[in-house]
Amino acid sequence: MRKITIIGGGFAGLTAAVTAAEAGARVTLYEAHHTLGGRARTAEGPYLTNEGPHAIYNGGPHWTWLHQRGLLGELAPLPLREAAKLRFHHRGALRRVPPLGMLRQTLRTGEQAPVDVDFRTWATRLAGPEAARAAAAYSGVALYHHDPGALSARFVQERLHRAAALPPEAHFVKGGWGRLIGRMADRARQTGVRIETSARIAALGDLPRDAGPVVVATALPAAARLLGDPSLTWESGRTVLMDLALRSRKGDPFAISDLDAPGWVERFTTQDPGLAPAGQELIQAQLPIAASESKADGVAHAERLLDLGFAGWRERAVWRREAVSNGRTGAVDRPGTTWRDRPAVDRGDGVYLAGDQVAAPGVLAEVSFTSAVEAVSLAMRAEHRIEPLDLKSA
C-alpha cells in the first residue's frame, strides 16, 4: 500500500484523505487545530454559526461524490413562502424585485462571457450601466469581494448565473457544515485514515521519512509558509462577517441583497430553525470591504441594511459577533486570468496543493474538491500504482 500524507483537515484535506484511502493508499492526516473542518467548522451551540454562508452547490462533481457515499446528510430546504421574502436594496430602498436588466443578465451562461474583459464593461454593453452595477453587486454573495465588476467577466458571470439559478443550486447542510465534516471524518476513519489533530506541521522536514507524497490542503498563505515559497499567492476577498441573534418577530425578510454596494444579510433560521434556541433567529451578514476600509465600515453597512429590513433589531438583539475574513474567501480572477493561472496543484518533488485558491475549476467548495481529487490522482499516478482517477465518475 502506498503511503500518502495530508496536511490540513478541512473540506479539501478530508476529500483528499478519503479519495486516497479508497484508492488503496495508507493515509495519515495532520490537522493543527484540535478539531477538523478548517473554514467549514460550525461553532458549538447555542448559535450554530459558520464562517460565512457555506452554501454547497448541486450539479458539480463534489455533490455526486458526497451523495454516492451518503455524506450529504439532511439538507435545510427554504420554504417557498419564505423565499418570497427576499428583498433587494436598490436606489436606497428595499424592493421586492430587482431591476429587469439584472434578471436578464443572470440568465446568461458563464461560458458566453469573455475572460479578458472586466465584468462591469462587458455587462454594461449588454444590459446598461444600472443593470451591470446591480448584477455585479448581487454576485457578491458568492464572491465576498468589494468590487466584483472589476473582476474577469467569465469568472463573475459563472457565479452570478449559479447563485441566481432557478430552481436554486445553492443548498445548506442542516445543522451547519460541521455535520458534513463529521460525516467525512467518520468515512475517513472507516477507510483506514489515521487522523492526528492538534498536530501542527511547521515544515515538511518535520514529517516522517516514509511520509510519501504530501498533499498540502491548507489555506494558500499557510501553504506558502510551510513550503517556503512566497510565490504561492492569489487574490482573495476581504469581508466583514457579522453574526446576530434576535428575538423572533413575524415579518422579518428571509434575506437582503444590497444592489447598491455588495452586501448580503440572511436569516439562516428561516431554513434551519435549529441553528438558534427556540424563539430566536440567527442572522448572518457578509459585507465585502476594500483594503482601505475597516471592520467598522463593514459593520456600519450591515447595520444600515438591518435598519431597513429588521424592525427593532437593536432592542431584539440577544447576541452579536463580528470579524474580518481576510484572504480566506476563495480565489478571485482578474481580467485575463482563469483558474488555470492560479498556483498549480503539482509543486514537484511529490508535493501537491489542494484548496479553494489553486488551479482547479468550480465555485467555492467545488475548487477545494476538484483540487483535492486531482492532487491524489497525480500522487498515485506518479508511483505507477493505479490508473488515473476519473473525476467525472468520482
BADREN-203120 format. One line per field, with one value per residue (C-alpha): residue number from 1; residue in three letters; chain; x, z, y negated. Coordinates in steps of 0.5 Angstrom, whole numbers, plus 500, padded with zeros to 3 digits. Layout:
k = NUM	...
r = ALA	...
c = A	...
X = X	...
Z = Z	...
Y = Y	...
END
This chain:
k = 1	2	3	4	5	6	7	8	9	10	11	12	13	14	15	16	17	18	19	20	21	22	23	24	25	26	27	28	29	30	31	32	33	34	35	36	37	38	39	40	41	42	43	44	45	46	47	48	49	50	51	52	53	54	55	56	57	58	59	60	61	62	63	64	65	66	67	68	69	70	71	72	73	74	75	76	77	78	79	80	81	82	83	84	85	86	87	88	89	90	91	92	93	94	95	96	97	98	99	100	101	102	103	104	105	106	107	108	109	110	111	112	113	114	115	116	117	118	119	120	121	122	123	124	125	126	127	128	129	130	131	132	133	134	135	136	137	138	139	140	141	142	143	144	145	146	147	148	149	150	151	152	153	154	155	156	157	158	159	160	161	162	163	164	165	166	167	168	169	170	171	172	173	174	175	176	177	178	179	180	181	182	183	184	185	186	187	188	189	190	191	192	193	194	195	196	197	198	199	200	201	202	203	204	205	206	207	208	209	210	211	212	213	214	215	216	217	218	219	220	221	222	223	224	225	226	227	228	229	230	231	232	233	234	235	236	237	238	239	240	241	242	243	244	245	246	247	248	249	250	251	252	253	254	255	256	257	258	259	260	261	262	263	264	265	266	267	268	269	270	271	272	273	274	275	276	277	278	279	280	281	282	283	284	285	286	287	288	289	290	291	292	293	294	295	296	297	298	299	300	301	302	303	304	305	306	307	308	309	310	311	312	313	314	315	316	317	318	319	320	321	322	323	324	325	326	327	328	329	330	331	332	333	334	335	336	337	338	339	340	341	342	343	344	345	346	347	348	349	350	351	352	353	354	355	356	357	358	359	360	361	362	363	364	365	366	367	368	369	370	371	372	373	374	375	376	377	378	379	380	381	382	383	384	385	386	387	388	389	390	391	392	393	394
r = MET	ARG	LYS	ILE	THR	ILE	ILE	GLY	GLY	GLY	PHE	ALA	GLY	LEU	THR	ALA	ALA	VAL	THR	ALA	ALA	GLU	ALA	GLY	ALA	ARG	VAL	THR	LEU	TYR	GLU	ALA	HIS	HIS	THR	LEU	GLY	GLY	ARG	ALA	ARG	THR	ALA	GLU	GLY	PRO	TYR	LEU	THR	ASN	GLU	GLY	PRO	HIS	ALA	ILE	TYR	ASN	GLY	GLY	PRO	HIS	TRP	THR	TRP	LEU	HIS	GLN	ARG	GLY	LEU	LEU	GLY	GLU	LEU	ALA	PRO	LEU	PRO	LEU	ARG	GLU	ALA	ALA	LYS	LEU	ARG	PHE	HIS	HIS	ARG	GLY	ALA	LEU	ARG	ARG	VAL	PRO	PRO	LEU	GLY	MET	LEU	ARG	GLN	THR	LEU	ARG	THR	GLY	GLU	GLN	ALA	PRO	VAL	ASP	VAL	ASP	PHE	ARG	THR	TRP	ALA	THR	ARG	LEU	ALA	GLY	PRO	GLU	ALA	ALA	ARG	ALA	ALA	ALA	ALA	TYR	SER	GLY	VAL	ALA	LEU	TYR	HIS	HIS	ASP	PRO	GLY	ALA	LEU	SER	ALA	ARG	PHE	VAL	GLN	GLU	ARG	LEU	HIS	ARG	ALA	ALA	ALA	LEU	PRO	PRO	GLU	ALA	HIS	PHE	VAL	LYS	GLY	GLY	TRP	GLY	ARG	LEU	ILE	GLY	ARG	MET	ALA	ASP	ARG	ALA	ARG	GLN	THR	GLY	VAL	ARG	ILE	GLU	THR	SER	ALA	ARG	ILE	ALA	ALA	LEU	GLY	ASP	LEU	PRO	ARG	ASP	ALA	GLY	PRO	VAL	VAL	VAL	ALA	THR	ALA	LEU	PRO	ALA	ALA	ALA	ARG	LEU	LEU	GLY	ASP	PRO	SER	LEU	THR	TRP	GLU	SER	GLY	ARG	THR	VAL	LEU	MET	ASP	LEU	ALA	LEU	ARG	SER	ARG	LYS	GLY	ASP	PRO	PHE	ALA	ILE	SER	ASP	LEU	ASP	ALA	PRO	GLY	TRP	VAL	GLU	ARG	PHE	THR	THR	GLN	ASP	PRO	GLY	LEU	ALA	PRO	ALA	GLY	GLN	GLU	LEU	ILE	GLN	ALA	GLN	LEU	PRO	ILE	ALA	ALA	SER	GLU	SER	LYS	ALA	ASP	GLY	VAL	ALA	HIS	ALA	GLU	ARG	LEU	LEU	ASP	LEU	GLY	PHE	ALA	GLY	TRP	ARG	GLU	ARG	ALA	VAL	TRP	ARG	ARG	GLU	ALA	VAL	SER	ASN	GLY	ARG	THR	GLY	ALA	VAL	ASP	ARG	PRO	GLY	THR	THR	TRP	ARG	ASP	ARG	PRO	ALA	VAL	ASP	ARG	GLY	ASP	GLY	VAL	TYR	LEU	ALA	GLY	ASP	GLN	VAL	ALA	ALA	PRO	GLY	VAL	LEU	ALA	GLU	VAL	SER	PHE	THR	SER	ALA	VAL	GLU	ALA	VAL	SER	LEU	ALA	MET	ARG	ALA	GLU	HIS	ARG	ILE	GLU	PRO	LEU	ASP	LEU	LYS	SER	ALA
c = A	A	A	A	A	A	A	A	A	A	A	A	A	A	A	A	A	A	A	A	A	A	A	A	A	A	A	A	A	A	A	A	A	A	A	A	A	A	A	A	A	A	A	A	A	A	A	A	A	A	A	A	A	A	A	A	A	A	A	A	A	A	A	A	A	A	A	A	A	A	A	A	A	A	A	A	A	A	A	A	A	A	A	A	A	A	A	A	A	A	A	A	A	A	A	A	A	A	A	A	A	A	A	A	A	A	A	A	A	A	A	A	A	A	A	A	A	A	A	A	A	A	A	A	A	A	A	A	A	A	A	A	A	A	A	A	A	A	A	A	A	A	A	A	A	A	A	A	A	A	A	A	A	A	A	A	A	A	A	A	A	A	A	A	A	A	A	A	A	A	A	A	A	A	A	A	A	A	A	A	A	A	A	A	A	A	A	A	A	A	A	A	A	A	A	A	A	A	A	A	A	A	A	A	A	A	A	A	A	A	A	A	A	A	A	A	A	A	A	A	A	A	A	A	A	A	A	A	A	A	A	A	A	A	A	A	A	A	A	A	A	A	A	A	A	A	A	A	A	A	A	A	A	A	A	A	A	A	A	A	A	A	A	A	A	A	A	A	A	A	A	A	A	A	A	A	A	A	A	A	A	A	A	A	A	A	A	A	A	A	A	A	A	A	A	A	A	A	A	A	A	A	A	A	A	A	A	A	A	A	A	A	A	A	A	A	A	A	A	A	A	A	A	A	A	A	A	A	A	A	A	A	A	A	A	A	A	A	A	A	A	A	A	A	A	A	A	A	A	A	A	A	A	A	A	A	A	A	A	A	A	A	A	A	A	A	A	A	A	A	A	A	A	A	A	A	A	A	A	A	A	A	A	A	A	A	A	A	A	A	A	A	A	A
X = 500	503	503	500	501	495	497	490	484	479	474	480	484	478	477	484	484	478	480	487	484	479	484	488	493	495	494	496	492	495	491	494	487	484	478	477	474	478	473	468	468	461	461	459	452	447	449	451	455	459	465	460	454	458	453	454	452	449	451	458	463	463	456	455	462	458	452	454	458	452	456	451	446	440	439	436	430	428	420	417	413	420	424	419	421	428	429	433	437	437	437	437	430	428	425	421	424	431	432	429	436	440	435	436	444	443	441	447	452	459	462	459	463	470	476	480	475	472	465	463	465	462	455	455	455	450	445	447	450	445	444	451	452	446	449	456	453	449	454	458	454	459	465	466	469	468	468	466	465	473	474	474	467	468	469	464	458	459	458	452	449	449	448	441	439	432	431	437	443	445	444	445	447	442	446	452	458	461	456	458	465	464	461	467	472	468	468	476	477	473	477	483	486	490	488	492	489	493	499	502	507	512	516	516	522	518	515	517	522	517	511	511	507	505	498	498	491	491	490	494	498	500	502	507	510	510	513	518	515	513	510	504	500	493	488	482	477	476	470	467	462	457	453	447	442	435	428	424	419	414	415	423	426	429	435	437	442	445	445	448	454	456	453	448	444	441	436	439	434	429	431	434	431	435	441	439	435	427	424	431	433	440	442	449	452	457	460	466	471	476	484	483	476	476	472	467	466	463	459	456	454	451	447	444	441	439	435	432	429	429	425	427	433	437	432	431	439	441	448	453	459	464	470	474	475	482	484	480	474	477	480	478	480	482	481	486	486	483	483	489	493	493	498	499	497	503	509	514	518	512	508	501	497	489	485	480	485	489	489	482	475	469	465	468	468	468	475	477	474	477	484	484	482	487	492	491	491	497	501	498	500	507	508	505	501	494	490	489	482	476	474	467	465	468
Z = 500	498	504	503	508	508	512	513	516	512	507	502	506	508	501	499	505	503	496	497	502	498	492	497	500	507	509	515	516	520	523	527	530	536	531	524	519	517	515	515	522	525	532	538	541	542	536	530	526	520	517	512	509	507	501	497	490	487	480	481	482	489	490	487	491	497	495	493	500	504	507	505	510	511	508	510	505	504	504	498	502	506	499	497	503	499	499	495	497	491	490	497	499	500	494	492	485	483	476	470	467	472	472	464	466	471	465	461	462	464	458	454	458	456	460	459	460	467	468	469	462	459	462	461	454	454	460	461	467	472	471	471	477	480	478	480	487	487	485	492	495	492	491	498	494	495	487	483	477	476	476	470	466	466	473	475	471	472	480	478	474	479	485	482	479	479	482	487	486	493	499	506	510	516	523	519	515	522	521	514	516	522	517	512	518	520	513	513	519	517	511	515	515	521	524	528	531	535	530	527	522	521	516	511	515	521	517	518	513	510	509	502	497	501	500	503	504	508	506	501	506	510	505	502	509	510	503	504	497	497	490	493	493	489	490	495	498	505	508	515	518	523	527	530	535	535	539	533	530	524	518	518	511	509	506	504	498	497	490	491	494	495	502	504	510	511	517	517	522	516	513	519	526	530	529	535	541	541	540	537	530	527	522	519	514	510	508	503	504	501	503	505	509	516	520	523	516	514	521	519	512	516	521	515	512	519	520	513	514	521	525	532	531	537	542	540	540	545	542	537	534	529	525	519	514	510	504	507	502	496	489	485	478	475	467	463	468	470	475	470	472	480	483	480	484	483	486	484	489	491	494	492	493	495	497	494	491	487	480	479	477	480	485	492	496	489	488	494	492	485	487	493	488	483	488	490	483	481	487	486	478	480	483	477	482	480	474	474	478	474	476	473	476	482
Y = 500	493	488	481	475	470	463	460	463	458	460	461	465	470	470	472	477	481	481	483	489	491	492	496	492	492	484	480	473	468	462	456	455	459	460	462	457	451	446	451	451	450	446	450	448	445	441	446	441	442	437	434	438	444	446	452	452	458	460	461	467	466	466	473	475	474	476	483	484	482	476	470	472	468	461	455	453	446	446	442	437	435	435	429	425	424	416	412	406	401	394	393	397	404	407	414	415	413	409	413	412	415	421	422	422	427	432	431	437	436	439	433	428	426	428	421	416	414	416	408	406	413	413	405	406	412	409	402	399	400	407	408	405	409	415	414	413	419	423	421	427	432	428	424	418	411	409	415	411	410	418	422	422	430	431	427	429	436	435	430	435	440	436	434	440	443	448	446	449	447	451	451	457	458	456	453	455	458	464	465	465	470	475	474	475	482	484	483	487	492	493	493	486	484	477	473	467	461	463	457	458	453	455	461	464	465	471	478	480	485	480	481	476	470	466	459	458	451	444	441	437	442	447	441	441	449	449	443	441	434	434	438	432	431	425	427	422	418	419	417	422	421	426	423	427	423	425	428	423	424	420	420	422	428	424	417	417	410	408	401	404	411	414	419	421	427	430	437	440	439	445	449	447	451	446	442	443	443	436	433	432	433	427	428	422	421	414	414	408	405	405	398	400	402	407	401	399	406	406	400	402	408	404	400	406	408	402	402	409	412	407	406	411	407	408	415	417	422	424	421	422	419	421	420	425	423	427	433	433	437	434	429	428	421	420	424	430	436	442	445	439	440	444	451	457	460	457	462	467	471	464	462	457	457	452	446	442	446	448	452	451	450	445	444	451	454	452	455	461	462	460	465	470	468	468	475	477	474	477	484	484	481	488	492	496	495	492	484	483	481	474	475	482	479
END
